[in-house]
């Protein structure tokens, strides 16, 4: 019977909270423990009650000021007589208004910059009380108190939403990697079949949209792939990405592809390299007198230096192939950018942000 006493007390509190005849019923007691910056334990005559301050939110444990906010609430309420007005139930806790000598502790926390006025919860609050809460937060914000004095500190609900979104993205990327690995393994098995004829790779076909069996759609993420069992050479690559050089009238078109070449097999890679290749169609040979390449990822520059240059004539135009080595670290820097600029010698252009999807897919697959 003694063990049931706290449970019976909580049930009584919940029933009284739910009955409209007791909308203003307050419970008196003393705070005996502070759990975090908005939660405390109240010792009442009928038992202990875990109380959560209404309409406020505090920093998460991983955020700055979490311990400071807890200490602040502790200074305000620990071992002090309080009144508690229940508003609702949250699992084994009761949400409501906590008063010390008639002062609403939730409002005091807002005024001291120790909490945020909780946007997800405020819909259930009456207008007059809501204005008082909002006013206390506004004053603390203007004075840069507490949470408002920490640069870029996000309200806890935004922080949790971003954290959950990041976890979902990581899970999604992990699943994509598994899909890519399975697809590549299946494709390598098919292309390694000795009854199939697998011609040697030609770089022109690799950069353009050739139909060589060494360069076929993977069926995932827009990527292409191939494997030559005779040379034990495989690759994964992006489709053609078209570049825009708006001030170059003699350049008919410019496309690019990104490659991951590996020797051996996917389970036992002996050597590998990332290459970025540009295929230009122009009116004259050496459309760019200097082929030094600099890619700007937002404000960061990725310097790739000079290219290996190949060319051939095609009717009245000249096709040139420029091939550069690029590291995985450089690719990751580019993949995180919002805007990408290309400086090739004295020519300046750009790549559509949509192309970042292909770069990220290639990084996941390789």
Secondary structure, 3 states (H helix, E strand, C coil): CCCCHHHHHHHHHHHHHHCHHHCCCCEEEEEEEEEECCEEEEEECCEEEEEEECCEECCCCCCCCHHHHHHHHHHHHCCCEEEEEEEEEECCEEEEEEEECCEEHHHHHHHCCCCEECCCCHHHCCHHHHHHHHHHHHHHHHCCCHHHHCCCCCCHHHHHHHHHHHHHHHHHHHHHHHHHHHHHHHHHHHHCCCCCCCCCCCHHHHHCCCCCCCCEECCCCCCEEEEECCCCEEEEECCCEEEECCCCCCEEEEEEEEEEEEEEECCEEEEEEEEEEEEEEECCCCCCCCCCEEEEECCEEEEEECCEEEEEEECCEEEEEEEEEECHHHHHHHHCCCCEEEEECCEEEEECHHHHHHHHHHHHHC
